Amino acid sequence: MTPAPTAPTAAGGGRARPARPRTLSAFRSGPLTYGLLVILSAIFTVPLVFVVSIALSSDATVSTGQLSILPRDFEFSNFVKIFQTSLPVGSFLVNSVIIAVSSAIGQVLSSSLVGYAFARLRAPGKRPLFFVVIATMMIPAQITMIPQFWIFSQLGWIDSFLPLIVPQFFSNAFNIFLVRQFVTRIPYEMDEAASIDGLGFFGIYARLILPMMTPILIAIAIFTLTAMWGDFMGPLIYINSEDKMPLALGVQYLTSTSQELQTPPWNLIMVGSIFLSLPMIIIYYFGQKYMYEMNLSAGSAGVK
């Protein structure tokens, strides 16, 4: 064995002492750090403040273009007026909830099943198949857009929620990878003990593994809710009827309701933008601890 490094001998002689290993000192934040964070937070908050300011502006302020960061008016009636336009904004909200919640349920169920199978089930070719699934993350969505549209048109699913919801019940590579890495960290001895008690693979999944996957499944649900709530391209391709449009597409339609050479109702458009942003901010605020637990639980497991 290589001897441990020793410190130089003192001038008066004596036994050499082993050198202490170097350790990383903890970062200590000071007033300068907090000041920098406050400045950066203020910079990133300016667009949100500007959106709220325009949402509270009156029609006269919007038509004259006298918009500012701080509100000139406080027209809280804009949050009611948006539901009185010619567009069914209430239906837009309901459609977004249906699409986002159904997609989150589909991703949670399918990702937990497939990730558990890759982590625990033994089958020939499982490892190459897993790498094939991971490799699909490198395929741009634009490549599969036309084939998917042709398939859904042949199934008669155009102008319905099915092309947006059904694919979510087949998971995606990123969520499968997260669940597999999480389950890999659970000791296999727990599965063996459960199998001795008479549980099969599905029983172990439903009664043992699934309750332990709560943090990562909540994180997957948050990812899916965020993506589907603000999805614009999917509804633009598959939805044709106004009463079936989600809010992300409906807000864009608000910009086209004005007549030619007329200023769009930016105050109502910003109200719709608040409806798009606020629910996701609230969901992330209450779910951030689960996302932190997901990073601790699944971030350091290797691909085995």
RAPEBEL-V382158 format. One record per residue. N is the residue number from 1. OMEGA is omega as a letter, one per 20 degrees, with the letter a starting at -180 (NA if undefined). BURIAL is 1 if it has 24 or more other C-alpha atoms within 12 Angstrom, else 0. Layout:
[[N OMEGA BURIAL] [N OMEGA BURIAL]]
This chain:
[[1 r 0] [2 a 0] [3 a 0] [4 a 0] [5 a 0] [6 r 0] [7 r 0] [8 a 0] [9 r 0] [10 a 0] [11 a 0] [12 a 0] [13 r 0] [14 a 0] [15 r 0] [16 r 0] [17 r 0] [18 r 0] [19 r 0] [20 r 0] [21 r 0] [22 r 0] [23 r 0] [24 r 0] [25 a 0] [26 r 0] [27 r 0] [28 a 0] [29 r 0] [30 r 0] [31 r 0] [32 r 0] [33 a 0] [34 r 0] [35 r 0] [36 r 0] [37 r 0] [38 r 0] [39 r 0] [40 r 0] [41 r 0] [42 r 0] [43 a 0] [44 a 0] [45 a 0] [46 r 0] [47 r 0] [48 r 0] [49 r 0] [50 r 1] [51 r 1] [52 r 1] [53 r 1] [54 r 1] [55 a 1] [56 a 1] [57 r 1] [58 r 1] [59 r 1] [60 r 0] [61 a 1] [62 a 1] [63 r 0] [64 r 0] [65 a 0] [66 a 0] [67 a 1] [68 r 0] [69 r 0] [70 a 0] [71 r 0] [72 r 0] [73 r 1] [74 a 0] [75 r 1] [76 r 0] [77 r 0] [78 r 1] [79 r 1] [80 a 0] [81 a 1] [82 r 1] [83 a 0] [84 r 0] [85 a 0] [86 r 0] [87 r 1] [88 a 1] [89 r 1] [90 r 1] [91 r 0] [92 a 1] [93 a 1] [94 r 0] [95 r 1] [96 r 1] [97 a 1] [98 a 1] [99 a 1] [100 a 1] [101 r 1] [102 r 1] [103 r 1] [104 r 1] [105 r 1] [106 r 1] [107 a 1] [108 a 1] [109 a 1] [110 a 1] [111 r 1] [112 r 1] [113 a 1] [114 r 1] [115 r 1] [116 r 1] [117 r 1] [118 a 1] [119 a 1] [120 a 1] [121 r 1] [122 a 0] [123 r 0] [124 r 0] [125 a 0] [126 a 0] [127 r 0] [128 r 0] [129 r 0] [130 r 1] [131 r 0] [132 r 0] [133 r 1] [134 a 0] [135 r 0] [136 r 0] [137 a 0] [138 a 0] [139 r 0] [140 a 0] [141 a 0] [142 a 0] [143 a 0] [144 a 0] [145 a 0] [146 r 0] [147 r 0] [148 r 0] [149 r 1] [150 r 0] [151 a 0] [152 r 1] [153 r 0] [154 r 0] [155 a 0] [156 a 0] [157 a 0] [158 a 1] [159 r 1] [160 r 1] [161 a 1] [162 r 1] [163 r 1] [164 a 1] [165 a 1] [166 r 0] [167 r 1] [168 r 1] [169 r 1] [170 r 1] [171 r 1] [172 a 1] [173 a 1] [174 r 1] [175 r 1] [176 r 1] [177 a 1] [178 a 1] [179 r 1] [180 r 1] [181 r 1] [182 a 1] [183 r 1] [184 a 1] [185 r 1] [186 a 1] [187 a 0] [188 r 0] [189 r 0] [190 r 0] [191 r 1] [192 r 0] [193 r 0] [194 r 0] [195 r 0] [196 r 0] [197 r 0] [198 r 0] [199 r 0] [200 a 0] [201 a 1] [202 r 0] [203 r 0] [204 r 1] [205 a 1] [206 a 0] [207 a 0] [208 a 1] [209 a 1] [210 r 1] [211 r 0] [212 a 1] [213 a 1] [214 a 1] [215 a 1] [216 r 1] [217 r 1] [218 r 1] [219 r 1] [220 r 1] [221 r 1] [222 r 1] [223 a 1] [224 r 1] [225 a 1] [226 a 1] [227 a 1] [228 r 1] [229 a 1] [230 a 1] [231 r 1] [232 a 1] [233 a 0] [234 r 1] [235 r 1] [236 a 1] [237 a 1] [238 a 1] [239 r 1] [240 a 0] [241 a 0] [242 a 1] [243 r 1] [244 a 1] [245 r 1] [246 a 1] [247 a 1] [248 r 1] [249 a 1] [250 r 1] [251 r 1] [252 r 1] [253 r 1] [254 a 1] [255 a 0] [256 r 0] [257 r 0] [258 r 0] [259 a 0] [260 a 0] [261 r 0] [262 a 0] [263 r 0] [264 r 1] [265 a 1] [266 r 1] [267 r 1] [268 r 1] [269 r 1] [270 r 1] [271 r 1] [272 r 1] [273 r 1] [274 r 1] [275 r 1] [276 a 1] [277 a 1] [278 r 0] [279 a 0] [280 r 1] [281 r 0] [282 a 0] [283 r 0] [284 a 1] [285 a 0] [286 a 0] [287 a 1] [288 r 0] [289 r 0] [290 r 1] [291 r 1] [292 r 0] [293 r 0] [294 r 1] [295 r 0] [296 a 0] [297 a 1] [298 a 1] [299 a 0] [300 r 0] [301 a 0] [302 r 0] [303 a 0] [304 NA 0]]
